[in-house]
Amino acid sequence: MKLLKERIRKDGIVKEGNVLKVDQFLNHQMDIELLNEIGKEFKRRFAQKQIDKILTIEASGIGIACITAQYFHVPVVFAKKSQSVNLDGESYVTKIESFTHKRIYDVIVSKKYLKEGEHVLIIDDFMANGCAVNGLLDILEEAGAIVEGVGIVIEKGFQDGGKSIRERGIQLESLAIVDAMNPAEGSLTFRETE
C-alpha cells in the first residue's frame, strides 16, 4: 500500500532493538484518513471472504479494526489484556508475549462474543514474531470459529511471525512488509508486494 509506505518513510522512526515507532499516525495518535484507506484496503483484499466478525487485541488494533469493520458491516470483538469487573461469565483465555512491552499477558475474550461456526477476520497494527496473532488464533480454535484471514498493517518481514502464519495455510495480508531496518541511518527497506 503505497500511501502507508510513504507515511512510514516520512514519519516512522527506526530505533535500536528492531523497533519501528509509528505512534505519530498509527498507534498513539491516529490519522483517521489514513486508517480509512487502510480499512478500504483490507476490505478489498478480503472481499471474497465471508466475514461475520473482526477480532483484534487491545489497544492499538482497536481503531484499525473499527474502521475496517465499517466496510464489512460487522462488529469488532477485542481481546482484553487483563481481567476486569466488566468481564462476566465464561471466557476464552490464552497467553501472549508482547514484543513491544517485553512481557507476557493473559488475553481474554468473553465466550458470548465468539461462537462456533462464525467467520472471523483478525486485524492488528503490527506483526513481529506473531505471538499476538497466534494467541488470537488459539482463541478462535477453542471457540470453533472459522478463521478467514489475518490483516496486518505493518509486518516485520525479517522476523518469523508472518512466515509462521503463512505456513499454517492462513491468508495473511500485510499492507507494508519491512524487510530491513537500520537504526544508525534511520532507514528501512520494504518488500515489494503490490
Long-range contacts (C-beta under 8 A, 24 or more apart in sequence): 1-37, 1-38, 1-41, 1-175, 1-176, 1-194, 2-194, 3-34, 3-37, 4-34, 4-37, 4-38, 4-153, 4-154, 4-175, 4-176, 5-176, 5-190, 7-31, 7-34, 8-154, 8-176, 8-178, 8-188, 9-188, 12-188, 13-186, 14-181, 14-182, 14-183, 14-185, 14-186, 14-187, 14-188, 15-183, 16-183, 18-128, 18-156, 18-158, 18-159, 18-181, 19-100, 20-126, 20-154, 20-156, 20-178, 20-181, 20-188, 22-154, 26-60, 26-64, 26-125, 26-153, 26-154, 27-60, 27-125, 27-126, 30-63, 32-67, 35-63, 35-64, 35-67, 36-67, 38-64, 38-67, 38-68, 38-153, 38-175, 39-64, 39-67, 39-68, 39-69, 39-70, 39-71, 40-71, 41-175, 42-68, 42-71, 42-121, 42-123, 42-151, 42-173, 42-175, 43-68, 43-71, 43-72, 45-151, 45-173, 46-72, 46-121, 46-148, 46-149, 46-151, 46-171, 46-173, 49-119, 49-121, 49-148, 49-149, 49-171, 50-119, 50-148, 51-119, 51-120, 51-121, 51-148, 52-118, 52-119, 52-120, 53-77, 53-113, 53-114, 53-118, 53-119, 53-120, 53-121, 54-120, 54-121, 54-122, 54-123, 55-79, 55-109, 55-114, 55-120, 55-121, 55-122, 55-123, 55-136, 55-139, 55-140, 56-122, 56-123, 56-124, 56-136, 57-81, 57-96, 57-107, 57-124, 57-132, 57-135, 57-136, 60-124, 60-125, 60-126, 61-123, 61-124, 61-125, 64-123, 64-124, 64-125, 64-153, 65-123, 65-124, 68-121, 68-123, 68-151, 72-121, 77-109, 77-113, 77-114, 79-107, 79-108, 79-109, 79-135, 79-136, 79-139, 80-107, 80-108, 80-109, 81-105, 81-106, 81-107, 81-108, 82-106, 82-108, 83-108, 92-139, 92-142, 92-143, 94-135, 94-138, 94-139, 94-142, 95-135, 96-131, 96-132, 96-134, 96-135, 97-129, 97-131, 98-131, 98-132, 99-126, 99-128, 99-129, 99-131, 100-126, 107-132, 107-135, 107-136, 107-139, 109-139, 109-143, 111-143, 114-139, 114-140, 114-143, 114-145, 115-143, 115-144, 115-145, 116-143, 116-144, 116-145, 117-144, 117-145, 117-146, 118-143, 118-145, 118-146, 119-145, 119-146, 119-148, 120-145, 120-146, 120-147, 120-148, 121-148, 121-149, 121-150, 121-151, 122-147, 122-149, 122-150, 122-151, 123-150, 123-151, 123-152, 124-150, 124-151, 124-152, 124-153, 125-152, 125-153, 125-154, 126-152, 126-153, 126-154, 126-155, 126-156, 127-152, 127-154, 127-155, 127-156, 127-159, 127-161, 127-162, 127-165, 127-174, 128-156, 128-159, 128-161, 129-159, 129-160, 129-161, 130-159, 130-160, 130-161, 130-162, 130-164, 130-165, 131-161, 133-161, 133-165, 134-164, 134-165, 137-168, 137-170, 149-173, 151-175, 154-178, 156-181, 157-191
